[in-house]
Amino acid sequence: MAFVQIFRPRDQIRITQSPSGGGRGNPAWDFQFFIPDYKVGKRYQMVMRAMYLPCESQQQIERACEMHRRALSGK
């Protein structure tokens, strides 16, 4: 199975990895919501879509995600 998170490009999400976050030999993958020049009291939001699907190949995952990537990028 594959778990996929798809973010809007304009939200400037950064994928991060902690070598020990999931325990010995099991790195943790996380994301950070980067907000340049943020203002206290202002509302910010990000948009993300998630998919959980059988993992047959990288190409199959890319095909399954393409519609969502286009929708989130506004194209």
C-alpha positions as CSV (number, residue, x, y, z in Angstrom):
1,M,0.0,0.0,0.0
2,A,1.1,3.6,-0.6
3,F,0.1,6.7,1.4
4,V,0.4,9.9,-0.7
5,Q,0.1,13.5,0.4
6,I,-0.3,16.1,-2.4
7,F,0.1,19.8,-1.5
8,R,-0.7,23.0,-3.3
9,P,2.6,24.4,-4.8
10,R,1.7,28.0,-3.5
11,D,1.7,26.8,0.1
12,Q,5.4,26.2,0.0
13,I,5.3,22.9,1.9
14,R,8.7,21.4,2.6
15,I,9.2,17.7,3.0
16,T,11.5,16.8,5.9
17,Q,13.1,13.7,7.2
18,S,14.3,12.8,10.7
19,P,16.8,9.9,10.7
20,S,15.7,8.8,14.2
21,G,12.1,10.0,14.3
22,G,10.4,6.7,13.8
23,G,12.8,4.6,15.9
24,R,16.0,2.8,15.1
25,G,16.3,2.2,11.4
26,N,13.0,3.7,10.8
27,P,13.2,7.4,9.7
28,A,10.2,9.7,10.0
29,W,9.0,11.7,7.1
30,D,7.2,14.9,7.9
31,F,6.2,18.2,6.3
32,Q,6.6,21.8,7.3
33,F,4.3,24.6,6.3
34,F,6.6,27.5,5.5
35,I,5.1,31.0,5.8
36,P,7.5,33.8,4.8
37,D,7.1,37.1,6.6
38,Y,4.1,35.9,8.7
39,K,2.0,38.3,10.6
40,V,0.7,37.6,14.1
41,G,-3.1,37.4,14.2
42,K,-3.4,36.7,10.5
43,R,-5.1,33.5,9.3
44,Y,-3.0,31.1,7.2
45,Q,-4.0,27.8,5.7
46,M,-2.7,25.0,3.5
47,V,-4.5,22.6,1.3
48,M,-3.5,18.9,1.1
49,R,-5.1,15.8,-0.4
50,A,-4.2,12.3,0.8
51,M,-4.5,9.0,-0.9
52,Y,-4.1,5.4,0.4
53,L,-3.9,3.0,-2.5
54,P,-2.3,-0.3,-3.6
55,C,1.3,0.3,-4.7
56,E,2.0,-1.6,-8.0
57,S,4.6,0.7,-9.5
58,Q,5.9,4.3,-9.4
59,Q,4.2,5.0,-12.7
60,Q,0.8,3.7,-11.3
61,I,1.1,6.0,-8.3
62,E,2.0,9.0,-10.5
63,R,-1.0,8.3,-12.8
64,A,-3.4,8.0,-9.8
65,C,-2.1,11.3,-8.4
66,E,-2.0,13.4,-11.7
67,M,-5.6,14.7,-11.5
68,H,-5.1,15.8,-7.9
69,R,-1.8,17.5,-8.7
70,R,-3.3,19.4,-11.6
71,A,-6.3,20.5,-9.4
72,L,-4.1,21.7,-6.6
73,S,-1.8,23.6,-8.9
74,G,-4.8,25.4,-10.6
75,K,-3.9,24.1,-14.1
